[in-house]
Amino acid sequence: MSEMLIQIISAFLGSVGFAVFFRMKGQQILLAGMGGALTWALYLILEGQYGGMFVPNVFAAIFAGIYAEIMARVNKAPATIFITTSAVPLVPGGRLYYSMAGLVNDDKAAFTENGEAAVTIALAVSLGFVIVALGSKYLNILRQR
């Protein structure tokens, strides 16, 4: 099995775990897992194409937001549960851990490198979510007219 496929399966399982934690039921758990897997697959593809962290995370977060909006309407459920579970693979938890480990161990290089990466990823994901939220808001305004 290729490394990319293992990562996508792991993203699926991680998102399913959060879906269970958030007490999602039935088909919603599967859809949450699919959202996480698809979000991470898109991230991996974009990372291979563009490199870096910012652009792949922005577009993966935009995808997660759009996916969440669609699943919310299909399932008559809040978009928040789908965006949260779909974005789980994008969370820079490892970078935060290694940044704090660098701080505790007085390794300024590890602290700085991982801290900057964690902030970059968090900003990229936030920007992606904001873009989708604004787009959704303006689409609703246009529909009402």
C-alpha positions as CSV (number, residue, x, y, z in Angstrom):
1,M,0.0,0.0,0.0
2,S,1.4,3.4,-0.9
3,E,2.1,6.0,1.8
4,M,-0.5,8.3,0.3
5,L,-3.2,5.7,0.6
6,I,-2.2,5.0,4.2
7,Q,-2.4,8.7,5.0
8,I,-5.9,9.0,3.4
9,I,-7.2,5.9,5.3
10,S,-5.7,7.4,8.5
11,A,-7.5,10.7,7.8
12,F,-10.8,8.8,7.3
13,L,-10.3,6.9,10.6
14,G,-9.4,10.1,12.5
15,S,-12.4,11.9,11.2
16,V,-14.7,9.0,12.0
17,G,-13.2,9.0,15.6
18,F,-14.1,12.6,16.0
19,A,-17.6,12.0,14.5
20,V,-18.2,9.3,17.1
21,F,-16.8,11.7,19.8
22,F,-19.3,14.4,18.6
23,R,-22.1,11.8,18.8
24,M,-22.9,11.9,15.1
25,K,-25.2,9.0,14.1
26,G,-25.5,6.5,11.3
27,Q,-24.7,7.8,7.8
28,Q,-23.3,11.0,9.2
29,I,-20.3,9.2,10.6
30,L,-19.4,7.7,7.2
31,L,-19.9,11.1,5.6
32,A,-17.7,12.8,8.2
33,G,-15.0,10.2,7.5
34,M,-15.3,10.7,3.8
35,G,-14.9,14.4,4.3
36,G,-11.7,14.0,6.2
37,A,-10.3,11.5,3.7
38,L,-11.2,13.7,0.7
39,T,-9.8,16.8,2.4
40,W,-6.5,15.1,3.1
41,A,-6.3,13.6,-0.4
42,L,-6.8,17.1,-1.9
43,Y,-4.1,18.5,0.5
44,L,-1.6,15.8,-0.5
45,I,-2.3,16.4,-4.2
46,L,-1.9,20.2,-3.9
47,E,1.2,19.8,-1.7
48,G,2.8,17.6,-4.5
49,Q,1.8,20.2,-7.1
50,Y,2.6,23.5,-5.3
51,G,4.8,22.5,-2.3
52,G,4.7,24.6,0.8
53,M,2.0,24.5,3.5
54,F,-0.1,27.6,3.0
55,V,-1.7,27.1,-0.4
56,P,-2.5,23.4,0.0
57,N,-4.1,24.1,3.4
58,V,-6.1,27.0,2.2
59,F,-7.6,25.0,-0.7
60,A,-8.1,21.9,1.4
61,A,-9.9,24.0,4.0
62,I,-12.1,25.6,1.3
63,F,-13.0,22.1,0.1
64,A,-13.8,21.0,3.7
65,G,-16.0,24.0,4.1
66,I,-17.9,23.5,0.9
67,Y,-18.2,19.8,1.7
68,A,-19.6,20.6,5.1
69,E,-22.2,23.1,3.6
70,I,-23.4,20.5,1.1
71,M,-23.6,17.7,3.7
72,A,-25.4,19.9,6.1
73,R,-28.1,20.5,3.6
74,V,-28.3,16.9,2.5
75,N,-28.5,15.6,6.1
76,K,-30.5,18.5,7.5
77,A,-27.8,18.9,10.2
78,P,-25.5,21.8,11.2
79,A,-22.5,22.4,8.9
80,T,-20.3,22.8,12.0
81,I,-20.2,19.1,12.7
82,F,-19.1,18.3,9.2
83,I,-16.5,21.1,8.9
84,T,-15.0,20.1,12.2
85,T,-14.7,16.4,11.4
86,S,-13.6,17.1,7.8
87,A,-10.8,19.5,8.9
88,V,-9.4,17.1,11.6
89,P,-6.5,16.0,9.2
90,L,-5.5,19.6,8.7
91,V,-5.0,20.4,12.4
92,P,-1.3,21.1,13.0
93,G,-1.2,19.0,16.2
94,G,2.2,17.4,15.6
95,R,3.7,20.8,14.8
96,L,2.3,22.2,18.0
97,Y,3.6,19.3,20.0
98,Y,7.2,19.6,18.6
99,S,7.1,23.3,19.1
100,M,6.3,22.9,22.8
101,A,8.8,20.2,23.1
102,G,11.4,22.5,21.6
103,L,10.4,25.2,24.1
104,V,10.6,22.8,27.1
105,N,13.9,21.3,25.9
106,D,15.4,24.8,25.2
107,D,15.7,23.9,21.5
108,K,15.0,27.3,19.9
109,A,15.4,26.1,16.4
110,A,12.8,23.3,16.8
111,F,10.5,25.7,18.7
112,T,10.7,28.4,16.0
113,E,10.5,26.1,13.0
114,N,7.5,24.1,14.3
115,G,5.8,27.1,15.8
116,E,6.0,29.1,12.6
117,A,4.6,26.1,10.7
118,A,1.7,25.6,13.1
119,V,0.8,29.3,12.9
120,T,1.0,29.2,9.1
121,I,-1.2,26.1,8.9
122,A,-3.7,27.6,11.4
123,L,-3.9,30.8,9.4
124,A,-4.4,29.0,6.1
125,V,-7.2,26.8,7.5
126,S,-8.9,29.8,9.0
127,L,-8.7,31.7,5.8
128,G,-10.2,28.8,3.9
129,F,-13.1,28.6,6.4
130,V,-13.7,32.4,6.2
131,I,-13.7,32.3,2.4
132,V,-16.4,29.6,2.4
133,A,-18.4,31.3,5.2
134,L,-18.4,34.6,3.2
135,G,-19.3,32.8,0.0
136,S,-22.1,31.0,1.6
137,K,-23.5,34.2,3.2
138,Y,-23.4,36.0,-0.1
139,L,-25.0,33.1,-2.0
140,N,-27.9,33.1,0.5
141,I,-28.3,36.9,0.1
142,L,-28.4,36.4,-3.7
143,R,-31.0,33.6,-3.4
144,Q,-33.3,35.8,-1.3
145,R,-33.4,38.5,-3.9
